Amino acid sequence: KTNTASSVWADTAYRSKANEDFMEKQGFVSKVHRKKPHLKPMSRHIQKSNAGKSIIRSRVEHVFADQKSQTGLFVRTVGISRAT
């Protein structure tokens, strides 16, 4: 609630009806990538939209990855119990 940003940036793995409904109820603006229709080509306007979202999302992810590597937080396993 204290976060002043209203946009949520994510890849297609996070697009679901439940997530979209939650973001709408909480007042967030969804910038989640759209999925390609099954056995159909993706329309040109959705491709352009996803490309524009990817540019912003990748820049942010690189900043966080750089900050994470500076603090020595590099884990080569899956799961916190295995990592500890």
Backbone as a chain_set.jsonl record, in Angstrom:
{"seq": "KTNTASSVWADTAYRSKANEDFMEKQGFVSKVHRKKPHLKPMSRHIQKSNAGKSIIRSRVEHVFADQKSQTGLFVRTVGISRAT", "coords": {"N": [[0.808, -1.209, 0.0], [2.066, 1.218, 0.554], [3.668, 1.636, -1.584], [4.21, 3.74, -4.265], [4.084, 3.305, -6.959], [1.999, 2.14, -9.544], [2.009, 0.295, -11.554], [2.387, -3.075, -12.633], [4.872, -5.158, -13.63], [5.553, -8.003, -15.513], [6.331, -11.344, -16.761], [4.806, -13.717, -19.08], [4.213, -15.904, -17.475], [2.962, -15.05, -15.201], [0.464, -14.211, -15.915], [-2.792, -14.589, -15.305], [-6.266, -15.205, -14.734], [-6.968, -14.901, -12.058], [-4.784, -13.41, -11.022], [-4.986, -11.078, -12.582], [-7.52, -10.151, -11.793], [-7.01, -9.674, -9.061], [-5.064, -7.612, -9.22], [-6.591, -5.615, -10.416], [-8.573, -5.139, -8.453], [-6.978, -4.166, -6.396], [-6.08, -1.825, -7.413], [-3.957, -1.714, -9.193], [-2.049, -1.367, -12.245], [-1.929, -3.496, -14.885], [0.92, -4.661, -16.463], [1.598, -6.989, -17.594], [2.915, -9.479, -19.711], [1.309, -10.682, -22.665], [-0.006, -13.882, -23.524], [0.773, -16.169, -26.208], [-1.698, -17.209, -28.484], [-2.913, -20.549, -28.46], [-1.739, -22.724, -30.917], [-1.969, -20.765, -32.863], [-0.858, -17.874, -34.684], [0.751, -15.077, -33.068], [-0.797, -11.944, -32.78], [0.158, -8.925, -34.484], [0.006, -6.452, -33.067], [-0.002, -7.282, -30.41], [2.502, -8.471, -30.261], [4.132, -6.198, -30.571], [3.38, -4.792, -28.282], [4.221, -6.548, -26.216], [6.974, -6.468, -26.75], [7.643, -3.816, -26.144], [7.081, -3.823, -23.397], [8.992, -5.661, -22.569], [11.402, -4.31, -22.909], [11.452, -2.363, -20.867], [11.103, -4.018, -18.587], [13.376, -5.687, -18.695], [15.472, -3.891, -18.297], [15.053, -3.085, -15.657], [15.297, -5.557, -14.329], [18.002, -6.128, -14.8], [19.265, -4.194, -13.241], [18.51, -4.972, -10.625], [19.7, -7.511, -10.573], [22.387, -6.83, -10.726], [22.714, -5.43, -8.299], [22.178, -7.517, -6.54], [24.312, -9.259, -7.07], [26.456, -7.799, -6.121], [26.176, -7.924, -3.396], [26.814, -10.48, -2.849], [24.9, -12.449, -2.998], [24.385, -15.201, -4.328], [22.96, -18.012, -5.425], [23.13, -21.401, -6.149], [21.302, -23.422, -6.113], [18.001, -24.903, -6.068], [15.453, -23.845, -4.056], [15.145, -22.85, -0.67], [15.75, -24.367, 1.618], [17.59, -26.26, 0.738], [19.612, -24.577, -0.108], [20.524, -23.436, 2.246]], "CA": [[0.0, 0.0, 0.0], [2.907, 2.41, 0.596], [4.352, 1.759, -2.864], [3.502, 4.734, -5.066], [3.976, 2.833, -8.337], [0.781, 1.355, -9.713], [2.189, -0.679, -12.629], [2.978, -4.377, -12.307], [5.572, -5.66, -14.814], [5.878, -9.425, -15.363], [6.251, -12.095, -18.01], [3.551, -14.431, -19.295], [3.954, -16.902, -16.434], [2.15, -14.45, -14.15], [-0.843, -13.799, -16.428], [-3.91, -15.483, -15.024], [-7.491, -14.472, -14.39], [-6.906, -14.565, -10.636], [-3.828, -12.312, -10.84], [-5.542, -9.874, -13.201], [-8.597, -9.681, -10.91], [-6.388, -9.133, -7.848], [-4.449, -6.325, -9.532], [-7.66, -4.644, -10.665], [-9.196, -4.805, -7.163], [-6.03, -3.422, -5.579], [-5.777, -0.559, -8.073], [-2.722, -1.797, -9.963], [-2.158, -1.397, -13.695], [-1.224, -4.692, -15.345], [1.851, -4.585, -17.589], [2.014, -8.377, -17.746], [2.939, -9.9, -21.104], [0.204, -11.508, -23.149], [0.402, -15.185, -24.035], [0.466, -16.471, -27.6], [-2.819, -18.15, -28.575], [-2.518, -21.925, -28.76], [-1.778, -23.13, -32.323], [-2.249, -19.619, -33.724], [0.201, -16.862, -34.593], [0.458, -13.928, -32.223], [-1.088, -10.771, -33.605], [1.253, -7.95, -34.552], [-0.087, -5.435, -32.014], [0.404, -7.903, -29.143], [3.959, -8.608, -30.343], [4.714, -4.877, -30.3], [3.115, -4.48, -26.884], [5.137, -7.361, -25.409], [8.343, -5.988, -26.964], [7.787, -2.595, -25.365], [7.117, -4.206, -21.982], [10.259, -6.366, -22.331], [12.493, -3.331, -22.822], [11.436, -1.788, -19.524], [11.28, -5.069, -17.59], [14.752, -6.177, -18.709], [16.336, -2.876, -17.689], [14.871, -3.159, -14.205], [15.857, -6.82, -13.863], [19.461, -6.04, -14.808], [19.671, -3.394, -12.074], [18.393, -5.811, -9.435], [20.7, -8.576, -10.652], [23.668, -6.214, -10.391], [22.712, -5.177, -6.856], [22.229, -8.81, -5.87], [25.646, -9.831, -7.204], [27.378, -7.014, -5.296], [26.044, -8.335, -1.999], [27.249, -11.868, -2.721], [23.754, -13.346, -2.948], [24.338, -16.041, -5.521], [22.578, -19.347, -4.991], [23.14, -22.324, -7.284], [20.35, -24.496, -5.895], [16.591, -24.544, -6.065], [14.857, -24.027, -2.738], [15.902, -22.227, 0.423], [16.264, -25.38, 2.555], [18.777, -26.853, 0.126], [20.647, -23.546, -0.175], [21.09, -23.212, 3.582]], "C": [[0.847, 1.268, 0.0], [3.682, 2.616, -0.697], [3.551, 2.708, -3.753], [3.367, 4.32, -6.526], [2.731, 1.962, -8.469], [0.914, 0.282, -10.792], [2.853, -1.947, -12.122], [3.545, -4.946, -13.599], [5.936, -7.119, -14.581], [5.789, -10.119, -16.718], [4.969, -12.933, -18.043], [3.229, -15.456, -18.218], [3.03, -16.361, -15.349], [0.785, -13.985, -14.645], [-1.853, -14.905, -16.139], [-5.107, -14.623, -14.665], [-7.447, -14.025, -12.932], [-5.958, -13.386, -10.386], [-4.359, -11.006, -11.411], [-6.657, -9.291, -12.34], [-8.033, -9.04, -9.646], [-5.793, -7.755, -8.112], [-5.503, -5.247, -9.755], [-8.31, -4.199, -9.351], [-8.295, -3.946, -6.299], [-5.613, -2.1, -6.21], [-4.465, -0.54, -8.837], [-3.015, -1.812, -11.454], [-1.301, -2.564, -14.188], [-0.37, -4.38, -16.566], [2.425, -5.976, -17.833], [1.922, -8.753, -19.223], [1.727, -10.755, -21.438], [0.758, -12.816, -23.708], [0.028, -15.323, -25.5], [-0.708, -17.444, -27.628], [-2.332, -19.531, -29.019], [-2.767, -22.241, -30.233], [-2.152, -22.0, -33.284], [-1.076, -18.644, -33.635], [-0.232, -15.703, -33.697], [0.225, -12.708, -33.106], [0.019, -9.731, -33.461], [1.189, -6.929, -33.421], [0.278, -6.001, -30.646], [1.914, -8.112, -29.125], [4.641, -7.281, -30.002], [4.54, -4.486, -28.842], [4.069, -5.247, -25.965], [6.582, -6.883, -25.548], [8.598, -4.721, -26.161], [7.873, -2.864, -23.874], [8.451, -4.871, -21.641], [11.418, -5.394, -22.168], [12.581, -2.768, -21.41], [11.748, -2.843, -18.474], [12.726, -5.557, -17.534], [15.713, -5.17, -18.087], [16.248, -2.917, -16.176], [15.504, -4.431, -13.654], [17.379, -6.786, -13.834], [19.967, -5.239, -13.616], [19.605, -4.232, -10.813], [19.413, -6.937, -9.431], [22.079, -8.038, -10.283], [23.773, -5.946, -8.894], [22.854, -6.481, -6.078], [23.636, -9.402, -5.935], [26.667, -9.08, -6.359], [27.318, -7.424, -3.836], [26.429, -9.791, -1.786], [26.101, -12.855, -2.626], [23.655, -14.124, -4.254], [24.093, -17.468, -5.075], [22.482, -20.242, -6.215], [22.157, -23.475, -7.116], [18.922, -23.967, -5.979], [16.04, -24.835, -4.684], [15.749, -23.502, -1.633], [16.476, -23.267, 1.386], [17.537, -26.016, 2.018], [19.93, -25.849, 0.1], [21.308, -23.305, 1.186], [21.812, -24.437, 4.065]], "O": [[0.4, 2.298, -0.503], [4.294, 3.668, -0.886], [2.356, 2.505, -3.969], [2.598, 4.936, -7.264], [2.448, 1.139, -7.598], [0.025, -0.557, -10.934], [3.762, -1.903, -11.293], [2.806, -5.19, -14.553], [6.558, -7.448, -13.571], [5.255, -9.575, -17.684], [4.148, -12.856, -17.129], [2.068, -15.838, -18.066], [2.38, -17.138, -14.649], [0.017, -13.418, -13.868], [-1.761, -16.009, -16.674], [-4.962, -13.447, -14.331], [-7.842, -12.905, -12.609], [-6.287, -12.472, -9.63], [-4.204, -9.948, -10.801], [-6.737, -8.074, -12.172], [-8.511, -7.993, -9.208], [-5.991, -6.831, -7.323], [-5.33, -4.104, -9.333], [-8.568, -3.011, -9.16], [-8.776, -3.094, -5.551], [-4.868, -1.333, -5.6], [-3.916, 0.53, -9.102], [-4.097, -2.218, -11.879], [-0.096, -2.61, -13.937], [-0.874, -3.893, -17.578], [3.583, -6.125, -18.224], [0.963, -8.387, -19.903], [1.194, -11.463, -20.583], [1.844, -12.852, -24.286], [-0.908, -14.683, -25.978], [-0.714, -18.414, -26.87], [-1.44, -19.644, -29.86], [-3.874, -22.049, -30.737], [-2.603, -22.26, -34.4], [-0.382, -18.598, -32.62], [-1.418, -15.394, -33.583], [0.962, -12.473, -34.063], [0.716, -9.674, -32.448], [2.228, -6.573, -32.865], [0.812, -5.278, -29.805], [2.545, -7.948, -28.081], [5.608, -7.248, -29.24], [5.446, -3.916, -28.234], [4.654, -4.67, -25.049], [7.332, -6.891, -24.572], [9.662, -4.572, -25.56], [8.642, -2.217, -23.163], [8.983, -4.67, -20.549], [12.321, -5.637, -21.367], [13.663, -2.706, -20.827], [12.554, -2.609, -17.574], [13.25, -5.814, -16.45], [16.669, -5.562, -17.419], [17.263, -2.797, -15.489], [16.176, -4.391, -12.623], [17.988, -7.359, -12.931], [21.001, -5.579, -13.041], [20.537, -4.214, -10.01], [19.939, -7.282, -8.373], [22.851, -8.715, -9.605], [24.812, -6.21, -8.289], [23.566, -6.538, -5.075], [24.104, -9.985, -4.957], [27.654, -9.673, -5.922], [28.304, -7.287, -3.113], [26.375, -10.285, -0.66], [26.308, -13.995, -2.211], [22.924, -13.739, -5.167], [24.941, -18.066, -4.412], [21.834, -19.892, -7.201], [22.18, -24.418, -7.907], [18.678, -22.761, -5.963], [16.152, -25.96, -4.196], [16.965, -23.69, -1.661], [17.571, -23.076, 1.916], [18.465, -26.281, 2.782], [21.089, -26.227, 0.266], [22.5, -23.007, 1.264], [22.353, -24.439, 5.17]]}, "num_chains": 1, "name": "protein.A"}
